[in-house]
């Protein structure tokens, strides 16, 4: 088996391996990290759409918002992984380098933290008045949909208000600056999600190998 092999694969645990790992804190950490990766991949796929319907716009916007919140939580948890894996090369090269990146830490502790706490994992009632105060545009799209069926609507202003809140209160009409800022935040979030996902999956593979369990097998073998 080589790293170049492709095709359907699986990792299984024998009953004996599972009984041994159940009491191992390192395995608990691996499971928690794997759950984080599952959530990360879910929201990434949820935002993929070539359509420009209101519901597709809603999916893309909320995929970005939830991605940021999951990254914040994931980074918080990943900081604890050093307790078990600080000497593992994959940890040093992955999360170790992330935690040495001051730009990543600042972005997480500020933008992603606010996003997670105010309107993704919590719906803070104080967010809306703070977000829309001082906004003065000629027209605001509150909601739209392709038909009147339940589930097709996108309450656009609610999502845009979240972005206003993140952007901060600037004087006057800042729509142009908001677009530039949003593009930068999306770029940073996308880049961080790629780095986090790679670091997590490489550490999971290395950790399982060190735990002596769950050999990867291709299904056609």
C-alpha positions as CSV (number, residue, x, y, z in Angstrom):
1,X,0.0,0.0,0.0
2,X,1.4,3.4,-0.9
3,X,0.2,7.0,-0.5
4,X,-0.5,7.1,-4.2
5,X,-3.2,4.5,-4.0
6,X,-6.7,5.7,-4.7
7,X,-10.2,4.4,-4.4
8,X,-12.7,3.6,-1.6
9,X,-11.1,2.9,1.7
10,X,-12.0,2.4,5.4
11,X,-10.4,2.1,8.8
12,X,-12.0,-0.4,11.2
13,X,-11.3,-1.3,14.8
14,X,-11.5,-4.8,16.1
15,X,-13.5,-5.4,19.3
16,X,-10.3,-5.8,21.2
17,X,-8.8,-2.6,19.8
18,X,-11.9,-0.7,20.7
19,X,-12.0,-2.0,24.3
20,X,-8.4,-0.9,24.7
21,X,-8.9,2.5,23.2
22,X,-12.0,3.3,25.2
23,X,-9.9,4.1,28.2
24,X,-7.2,6.1,26.3
25,X,-7.4,9.9,26.6
26,X,-5.5,10.2,23.3
27,X,-8.3,8.3,21.5
28,X,-10.9,10.6,23.1
29,X,-9.0,13.6,21.7
30,X,-8.8,12.0,18.2
31,X,-12.5,11.4,18.2
32,X,-13.2,15.0,19.2
33,X,-10.9,16.3,16.5
34,X,-12.5,13.9,13.9
35,X,-15.9,15.3,14.9
36,X,-14.6,18.8,14.2
37,X,-13.4,17.8,10.8
38,X,-16.8,16.3,10.0
39,X,-18.5,19.6,10.9
40,X,-15.9,21.5,8.9
41,X,-16.4,19.5,5.7
42,X,-20.2,19.6,6.1
43,X,-20.3,23.4,6.0
44,X,-17.8,23.6,3.2
45,X,-19.9,21.4,1.0
46,X,-23.1,23.1,2.0
47,X,-21.9,26.3,0.4
48,X,-21.1,24.8,-3.0
49,X,-23.6,25.9,-5.6
50,X,-23.4,27.3,-9.1
51,X,-26.9,28.7,-8.8
52,X,-27.7,32.3,-8.0
53,X,-31.1,31.7,-6.4
54,X,-32.0,33.3,-3.1
55,X,-31.7,29.9,-1.4
56,X,-28.3,29.3,-2.9
57,X,-27.2,32.7,-1.8
58,X,-28.4,31.8,1.7
59,X,-26.4,28.6,1.7
60,X,-23.2,30.3,0.6
61,X,-23.5,33.0,3.2
62,X,-24.3,30.7,6.1
63,X,-21.7,28.2,5.0
64,X,-19.1,31.0,5.4
65,X,-20.5,32.1,8.8
66,X,-20.7,28.6,10.2
67,X,-17.3,27.7,8.8
68,X,-15.8,30.6,10.8
69,X,-17.5,29.6,14.0
70,X,-16.4,26.0,13.7
71,X,-12.8,27.1,13.0
72,X,-12.9,29.2,16.2
73,X,-14.1,26.2,18.3
74,X,-11.7,23.9,16.5
75,X,-8.7,26.0,17.2
76,X,-9.7,26.3,20.8
77,X,-9.8,22.5,21.1
78,X,-6.7,22.0,19.0
79,X,-4.7,24.0,21.5
80,X,-5.3,21.2,24.0
81,X,-3.9,18.5,21.7
82,X,-0.4,19.4,22.6
83,X,-1.0,17.6,26.0
84,X,-1.0,14.3,24.1
85,X,0.7,14.9,20.8
86,X,3.3,17.8,21.2
87,X,6.1,15.5,20.2
88,X,4.4,14.1,17.2
89,X,5.9,15.5,14.0
90,X,2.5,15.9,12.3
91,X,1.3,18.0,15.3
92,X,4.4,20.2,15.1
93,X,4.1,20.8,11.4
94,X,0.4,21.3,11.4
95,X,-1.2,22.8,14.5
96,X,2.2,23.8,15.9
97,X,2.8,26.1,12.9
98,X,-0.8,27.5,13.0
99,X,-0.3,28.5,16.7
100,X,2.9,30.2,15.8
101,X,1.1,32.4,13.2
102,X,0.2,35.6,15.0
103,X,-2.1,36.6,12.1
104,X,-4.1,33.4,12.5
105,X,-4.4,33.9,16.2
106,X,-5.5,37.5,15.9
107,X,-8.1,36.6,13.2
108,X,-9.5,33.8,15.4
109,X,-9.5,35.8,18.6
110,X,-11.2,38.8,17.1
111,X,-13.3,38.2,13.9
112,X,-14.1,34.5,14.4
113,X,-14.7,34.8,18.1
114,X,-17.2,37.6,17.6
115,X,-18.9,35.7,14.7
116,X,-19.2,32.5,16.8
117,X,-20.6,34.2,19.9
118,X,-23.0,36.7,18.4
119,X,-24.9,35.1,15.6
120,X,-23.9,31.5,14.8
121,X,-23.8,29.4,18.0
122,X,-25.7,32.1,19.9
123,X,-28.3,34.6,18.6
124,X,-27.5,37.7,20.6
125,X,-30.5,40.1,20.6
126,X,-28.1,43.0,21.0
127,X,-26.4,42.3,17.7
128,X,-29.1,43.6,15.4
129,X,-29.5,47.2,16.9
130,X,-25.7,47.5,17.0
131,X,-25.3,46.3,13.4
132,X,-27.9,48.5,11.8
133,X,-27.3,51.7,13.8
134,X,-25.9,54.4,11.5
135,X,-26.5,52.5,8.3
136,X,-27.9,54.9,5.7
137,X,-28.3,53.3,2.2
138,X,-31.0,54.1,-0.3
139,X,-32.4,50.6,-0.5
140,X,-32.2,47.4,1.6
141,X,-33.2,43.9,0.4
142,X,-35.0,42.3,3.4
143,X,-35.9,38.9,1.8
144,X,-36.4,37.2,-1.5
145,X,-37.3,33.8,-2.9
146,X,-38.0,31.9,-6.1
147,X,-41.6,31.1,-5.0
148,X,-43.7,31.0,-1.9
149,X,-42.8,27.5,-0.8
150,X,-41.4,27.2,2.7
151,X,-37.6,26.8,2.7
152,X,-36.9,28.9,-0.4
153,X,-36.6,32.3,1.3
154,X,-33.4,34.1,2.0
155,X,-33.7,36.8,4.7
156,X,-30.8,38.7,3.3
157,X,-30.9,41.7,5.6
158,X,-30.5,39.4,8.6
159,X,-27.3,38.0,7.2
160,X,-26.0,41.3,5.9
161,X,-26.6,42.8,9.4
162,X,-24.3,40.1,10.8
163,X,-21.6,41.3,8.4
164,X,-22.3,44.9,9.4
165,X,-21.7,43.9,13.0
166,X,-18.5,42.2,12.2
167,X,-17.3,45.0,10.0
168,X,-17.8,47.5,12.8
169,X,-19.6,50.9,12.8
170,X,-18.0,53.2,10.3
171,X,-19.3,56.7,9.4
172,X,-21.7,57.1,6.6
173,X,-22.2,54.8,3.6
174,X,-19.5,52.1,3.9
175,X,-20.9,49.6,1.4
176,X,-17.9,49.7,-0.9
177,X,-15.5,49.2,1.9
178,X,-17.7,46.5,3.3
179,X,-17.4,44.5,0.1
180,X,-13.6,44.8,0.1
181,X,-13.5,43.8,3.8
182,X,-15.8,40.8,3.2
183,X,-13.6,39.5,0.4
184,X,-10.6,39.6,2.7
185,X,-12.4,37.9,5.5
186,X,-13.7,35.1,3.2
187,X,-10.2,34.6,1.8
188,X,-8.7,34.4,5.3
189,X,-11.4,32.0,6.5
190,X,-11.0,29.8,3.4
191,X,-7.3,29.7,3.8
192,X,-7.5,28.8,7.5
193,X,-10.0,26.1,6.9
194,X,-7.7,24.5,4.4
195,X,-4.8,24.6,6.8
196,X,-6.9,23.4,9.7
197,X,-8.3,20.5,7.8
198,X,-4.9,19.3,6.5
199,X,-3.4,19.6,10.0
200,X,-6.3,17.7,11.6
201,X,-6.4,14.8,9.1
202,X,-2.7,14.3,9.1
203,X,-2.6,14.3,12.9
204,X,-5.6,11.9,13.1
205,X,-3.7,9.4,10.8
206,X,-0.5,9.8,12.8
207,X,-2.3,9.4,16.1
208,X,-4.1,6.3,15.1
209,X,-0.8,4.8,13.9
210,X,0.8,5.6,17.3
211,X,-2.2,4.1,19.1
212,X,-1.6,0.9,17.1
213,X,-5.1,0.5,15.8
214,X,-7.2,0.9,12.8
215,X,-5.0,0.1,9.7
216,X,-6.3,1.7,6.5
217,X,-7.5,-0.7,3.9
218,X,-8.7,-0.2,0.4
219,X,-12.0,-1.9,-0.2
220,X,-11.0,-3.5,-3.5
221,X,-8.2,-5.5,-1.8
